[in-house]
Amino acid sequence: MNTSETDAPARVAPSSPARRAEVRDHARRNAAPRRETRIAFFGFYGRHNFGDDLFGYLLQSMSIRTPGILPLIVGASPAQELTHLFHLPVARALWTRPGIMGAAARSVTYVAALLRARAAVFGGGSLFGANASLSFAKLIVNAGRRFNRPVAAVGVSVGPFATAERRHAFTGVLRALPCIAVRDEASVRAVADATGSAPANLKDLAFALPALYTPKRRAHDRRTLVVSIHLRQYMDAVLAVLADVDSRRLVDEVLFVSLDDESVAVTGDIARLFSPSNVAVSRFQYGDSITEVVDLLAAAACVVTSKLHGAIVSFVYDVPVLLFCYQRKCAEFLLDNGLPGPKEPQPSDEVCIAHVSALLSPTARERSYSNAAWHLDQFTRFIAGIGGVETPSGAR
């Protein structure tokens, strides 16, 4: 068809809605690509620990939902779900090596990530706690200052500090952070005491998990007790619980889950010492899928664990839990959220048996966790603020 034979397009008045939409579409098609703001996230990533890898997954998921933010999960494990890892090829093979070589590889990677990013965030975990690395924290803060990169922290624990000297040293780090959001009330008090300013308590990053991931439910209706223990001091109590659960047929299956390399030997020993008469037994070891672990925990009838994120993931999916409180952070989680169960570091066998029995009782009070969307909004606002997209939420 010749041009002269076609109908001319209808004229659009300059001030009409259709005209304005046409102009917007034209501008959008011809606009230069928006530059993404890289944020480097630092934590205990890359050590094949489910809880720390979960932080990387959560921060990645929150960041990519925020327009204009590109996350760099520094040193992360090669889990299936982690697609925004940052590693230096020459240093990656040395990442988990102890001693000077490993420390040098990690330090070079941290600095390289800071140079690639516009901002840095300590993301999730006990990064300012009793066993935290002061040299790691100071490296990130000092490098950020040197290269003019703002440094913040979200979803972290602060303290307790074993000595006044250690508290004083971490105080200098905390004062260098313009924005801090902690995960428990004890950390609020610790930061306020150290800096004179109370931070926001946005809770643990995993409190947003149900708004980001819907677990795959198993087809069968078997009641499963998940056991994940990484400390030998709890073996006798766990075996006592298992004997009671088995004799009373409170579940159909016991699933032994190893959430990190520490848990493999201990959980394996418990499984070998347990001689069931009525329940089936199976084992699972965390490999390269974060969400596969979430699926298992969310489908359980009850979880018995010494791992904090075994407990938190269970809690946010309404699964009752016995958490062994080997560190203060575990007791703080139970107290802050009004959860039942022993808070002392070494509860008696009888207390543990009674607690699990109550959790598995048909008359046990059901909980319904419903705050995931709120936590997701708070965390994404915080990240957007650090990236300069909007004012940080939870800034102290």
ChimeraX attribute file (.defattr): number of C-alpha atoms within 10 A of each C-alpha:
attribute: neighborCount
match mode: 1-to-1
recipient: residues
	/A:1	5
	/A:2	5
	/A:3	7
	/A:4	7
	/A:5	7
	/A:6	8
	/A:7	7
	/A:8	8
	/A:9	6
	/A:10	6
	/A:11	7
	/A:12	12
	/A:13	10
	/A:14	10
	/A:15	8
	/A:16	10
	/A:17	11
	/A:18	12
	/A:19	14
	/A:20	14
	/A:21	11
	/A:22	13
	/A:23	13
	/A:24	12
	/A:25	12
	/A:26	11
	/A:27	11
	/A:28	11
	/A:29	10
	/A:30	9
	/A:31	9
	/A:32	8
	/A:33	8
	/A:34	8
	/A:35	9
	/A:36	13
	/A:37	20
	/A:38	20
	/A:39	28
	/A:40	26
	/A:41	32
	/A:42	25
	/A:43	23
	/A:44	22
	/A:45	22
	/A:46	22
	/A:47	15
	/A:48	21
	/A:49	20
	/A:50	28
	/A:51	23
	/A:52	23
	/A:53	26
	/A:54	26
	/A:55	26
	/A:56	33
	/A:57	25
	/A:58	23
	/A:59	24
	/A:60	22
	/A:61	21
	/A:62	23
	/A:63	23
	/A:64	14
	/A:65	14
	/A:66	15
	/A:67	12
	/A:68	16
	/A:69	22
	/A:70	20
	/A:71	25
	/A:72	26
	/A:73	29
	/A:74	26
	/A:75	26
	/A:76	27
	/A:77	22
	/A:78	15
	/A:79	20
	/A:80	12
	/A:81	17
	/A:82	20
	/A:83	15
	/A:84	17
	/A:85	19
	/A:86	21
	/A:87	24
	/A:88	17
	/A:89	9
	/A:90	10
	/A:91	18
	/A:92	17
	/A:93	12
	/A:94	15
	/A:95	22
	/A:96	17
	/A:97	14
	/A:98	9
	/A:99	8
	/A:100	9
	/A:101	14
	/A:102	16
	/A:103	16
	/A:104	15
	/A:105	20
	/A:106	23
	/A:107	18
	/A:108	13
	/A:109	22
	/A:110	24
	/A:111	16
	/A:112	16
	/A:113	25
	/A:114	26
	/A:115	17
	/A:116	14
	/A:117	19
	/A:118	21
	/A:119	24
	/A:120	28
	/A:121	25
	/A:122	23
	/A:123	26
	/A:124	31
	/A:125	24
	/A:126	21
	/A:127	23
	/A:128	24
	/A:129	20
	/A:130	18
	/A:131	12
	/A:132	18
	/A:133	13
	/A:134	15
	/A:135	10
	/A:136	16
	/A:137	18
	/A:138	17
	/A:139	15
	/A:140	22
	/A:141	23
	/A:142	15
	/A:143	18
	/A:144	20
	/A:145	13
	/A:146	9
	/A:147	13
	/A:148	13
	/A:149	19
	/A:150	21
	/A:151	26
	/A:152	23
	/A:153	26
	/A:154	28
	/A:155	25
	/A:156	25
	/A:157	28
	/A:158	26
	/A:159	23
	/A:160	17
	/A:161	17
	/A:162	11
	/A:163	9
	/A:164	9
	/A:165	10
	/A:166	14
	/A:167	19
	/A:168	13
	/A:169	12
	/A:170	24
	/A:171	17
	/A:172	14
	/A:173	18
	/A:174	22
	/A:175	15
	/A:176	18
	/A:177	17
	/A:178	13
	/A:179	23
	/A:180	28
	/A:181	29
	/A:182	27
	/A:183	27
	/A:184	23
	/A:185	19
	/A:186	20
	/A:187	25
	/A:188	21
	/A:189	17
	/A:190	21
	/A:191	23
	/A:192	14
	/A:193	12
	/A:194	16
	/A:195	16
	/A:196	11
	/A:197	14
	/A:198	19
	/A:199	22
	/A:200	21
	/A:201	19
	/A:202	24
	/A:203	23
	/A:204	24
	/A:205	26
	/A:206	25
	/A:207	25
	/A:208	24
	/A:209	25
	/A:210	18
	/A:211	16
	/A:212	16
	/A:213	13
	/A:214	13
	/A:215	17
	/A:216	13
	/A:217	12
	/A:218	12
	/A:219	6
	/A:220	6
	/A:221	9
	/A:222	13
	/A:223	16
	/A:224	22
	/A:225	26
	/A:226	25
	/A:227	24
	/A:228	28
	/A:229	30
	/A:230	21
	/A:231	17
	/A:232	13
	/A:233	13
	/A:234	21
	/A:235	17
	/A:236	13
	/A:237	19
	/A:238	21
	/A:239	18
	/A:240	16
	/A:241	21
	/A:242	25
	/A:243	17
	/A:244	16
	/A:245	22
	/A:246	21
	/A:247	13
	/A:248	12
	/A:249	13
	/A:250	21
	/A:251	20
	/A:252	17
	/A:253	21
	/A:254	24
	/A:255	20
	/A:256	23
	/A:257	25
	/A:258	26
	/A:259	26
	/A:260	20
	/A:261	15
	/A:262	14
	/A:263	23
	/A:264	19
	/A:265	15
	/A:266	20
	/A:267	24
	/A:268	19
	/A:269	13
	/A:270	21
	/A:271	21
	/A:272	9
	/A:273	10
	/A:274	15
	/A:275	14
	/A:276	16
	/A:277	10
	/A:278	15
	/A:279	19
	/A:280	13
	/A:281	16
	/A:282	11
	/A:283	14
	/A:284	17
	/A:285	17
	/A:286	18
	/A:287	17
	/A:288	17
	/A:289	16
	/A:290	20
	/A:291	19
	/A:292	13
	/A:293	22
	/A:294	21
	/A:295	18
	/A:296	19
	/A:297	27
	/A:298	23
	/A:299	23
	/A:300	25
	/A:301	22
	/A:302	26
	/A:303	27
	/A:304	24
	/A:305	24
	/A:306	22
	/A:307	23
	/A:308	19
	/A:309	21
	/A:310	26
	/A:311	25
	/A:312	24
	/A:313	24
	/A:314	23
	/A:315	23
	/A:316	21
	/A:317	23
	/A:318	19
	/A:319	22
	/A:320	25
	/A:321	27
	/A:322	22
	/A:323	27
	/A:324	26
	/A:325	23
	/A:326	18
	/A:327	14
	/A:328	15
	/A:329	22
	/A:330	21
	/A:331	20
	/A:332	18
	/A:333	23
	/A:334	20
	/A:335	15
	/A:336	13
	/A:337	11
	/A:338	9
	/A:339	15
	/A:340	14
	/A:341	21
	/A:342	18
	/A:343	20
	/A:344	14
	/A:345	15
	/A:346	14
	/A:347	15
	/A:348	13
	/A:349	16
	/A:350	11
	/A:351	14
	/A:352	22
	/A:353	20
	/A:354	13
	/A:355	18
	/A:356	23
	/A:357	18
	/A:358	14
	/A:359	21
	/A:360	18
	/A:361	11
	/A:362	10
	/A:363	8
	/A:364	11
	/A:365	10
	/A:366	11
	/A:367	12
	/A:368	11
	/A:369	13
	/A:370	15
	/A:371	13
	/A:372	18
	/A:373	15
	/A:374	13
	/A:375	20
	/A:376	23
	/A:377	15
	/A:378	17
	/A:379	27
	/A:380	20
	/A:381	21
	/A:382	26
	/A:383	28
	/A:384	24
	/A:385	17
	/A:386	27
	/A:387	26
	/A:388	15
	/A:389	16
	/A:390	12
	/A:391	14
	/A:392	20
	/A:393	21
	/A:394	19
	/A:395	19
	/A:396	14
